[in-house]
Amino acid sequence: MAGLFISLEGIDGSGKSTQGRRLAEALRARGHAVTLTREPGGSPGAEEIRRLVLEGATDRWSAETEILLFTAARRDHLEKTILPALSRGEVVISDRFADSTRIFQGITRGDLTGIVDRLHALVIGREPDLTLLYDLAPETGLARATARAGSEMRFEEMGLAFQARAREGFLALAARHPGRFRRIEADASPDAVAAASLAAVLPHLG
């Protein structure tokens, strides 16, 4: 039995992590086996790479180097976590996947989309079945993100203009792939966002 692969995307502070947990709980309550995971990370090797790319100075890595690191983490995540769960017929919910690399490295820091897409085709070769795009104003997202103190703030520290370009990129990507993307208004109440997320997913579960 084939599972269902769902990715959650959006700018920093859009609430993906919170909504991912709520979605997983709602689906489990309906009897579905769910693997909730994240990128970068989701497997032991990928979690090690996560610390390299999310911590430190904003200029720690070039965009090209980041693409290689994220793709390496994604390959390990795919092999060790995503594909095994799908083969068991589970619903996989991943907080970010390849679309984040397409936006954060491929668009916002230069026109590197071609590199991202070629590497993805060569090494990953898999897209989610469904992508929920949590959309909100960059100012709101950045304020939320910077309010949560922590060590993984490298991309938030790139500033408002960076987040604004990322939002534009996500919306453009969703417009190019309407069959896969569902846009969720992320500035609504958490309960309303959770209800919209579940409503977007249920038709894909038969």
Long-range contacts (C-beta under 8 A, 24 or more apart in sequence): 1-89, 2-86, 2-89, 3-85, 3-86, 3-87, 3-88, 3-89, 3-90, 3-91, 3-92, 4-86, 4-91, 4-92, 4-129, 4-130, 4-201, 4-204, 4-205, 5-82, 5-86, 5-92, 5-94, 5-126, 5-128, 5-129, 5-130, 6-91, 6-92, 6-93, 6-94, 6-128, 6-129, 6-130, 6-131, 6-132, 6-201, 6-204, 7-93, 7-94, 7-96, 7-97, 7-99, 7-128, 7-130, 7-131, 7-132, 8-93, 8-94, 8-95, 8-96, 8-131, 8-132, 8-134, 9-96, 9-97, 9-99, 9-100, 9-103, 9-131, 9-132, 9-133, 9-134, 9-170, 10-133, 10-134, 10-135, 10-136, 10-141, 10-170, 10-186, 11-136, 11-138, 11-141, 11-142, 11-163, 11-166, 11-167, 11-170, 12-141, 12-142, 12-145, 12-155, 12-156, 12-163, 12-166, 13-136, 13-140, 13-141, 13-142, 13-143, 13-144, 13-145, 13-146, 13-156, 14-134, 14-135, 14-136, 14-141, 14-144, 14-186, 15-134, 15-136, 15-144, 15-186, 15-190, 15-193, 16-95, 16-96, 16-134, 17-95, 18-190, 19-132, 19-134, 19-184, 19-190, 19-193, 19-194, 19-197, 20-93, 20-95, 22-190, 22-194, 22-197, 23-93, 23-194, 23-197, 23-198, 23-201, 24-93, 26-194, 26-198, 27-91, 27-198, 27-201, 27-205, 32-90, 32-91, 32-205, 33-88, 33-89, 33-90, 33-91, 34-90, 34-91, 34-92, 34-93, 35-81, 35-82, 35-85, 35-90, 35-91, 35-92, 35-93, 36-93, 36-95, 37-77, 37-81, 37-82, 37-92, 37-93, 37-94, 37-95, 38-94, 38-95, 38-96, 39-70, 39-73, 39-74, 39-77, 39-94, 39-95, 39-96, 39-97, 39-100, 40-69, 40-70, 40-73, 40-74, 40-77, 40-96, 41-73, 41-77, 42-77, 42-80, 42-81, 42-82, 42-94, 43-76, 43-77, 43-79, 43-80, 43-81, 44-80, 45-73, 45-76, 45-80, 46-73, 46-74, 46-76, 46-77, 46-80, 49-73, 49-76, 50-152, 53-154, 54-151, 54-152, 54-153, 54-154, 54-155, 55-151, 55-152, 55-154, 56-154, 57-154, 58-154, 58-157, 58-158, 60-154, 63-105, 63-109, 63-110, 63-112, 64-105, 64-112, 64-115, 66-101, 66-104, 66-105, 67-101, 67-105, 67-106, 67-112, 67-115, 67-116, 67-119, 68-119, 70-100, 70-101, 70-105, 71-101, 71-119, 71-120, 71-123, 71-124, 74-98, 74-101, 74-123, 74-124, 75-123, 75-124, 78-124, 78-126, 82-126, 83-126, 91-205, 94-128, 97-128, 97-131, 98-124, 98-127, 99-131, 99-170, 99-173, 102-169, 102-173, 103-166, 103-169, 103-170, 103-173, 104-155, 104-166, 107-165, 107-166, 107-169, 108-162, 108-165, 108-166, 108-169, 127-180, 128-180, 129-180, 129-204, 130-180, 130-182, 130-200, 130-201, 130-204, 131-174, 131-177, 131-180, 131-181, 131-182, 132-181, 132-182, 132-184, 132-197, 132-200, 132-201, 133-170, 133-171, 133-174, 133-181, 133-182, 133-183, 133-184, 134-184, 134-186, 134-193, 135-167, 135-170, 135-171, 135-183, 135-184, 135-185, 135-186, 136-185, 136-186, 136-187, 137-167, 137-187, 138-163, 138-164, 138-166, 138-167, 140-187, 141-167, 141-186
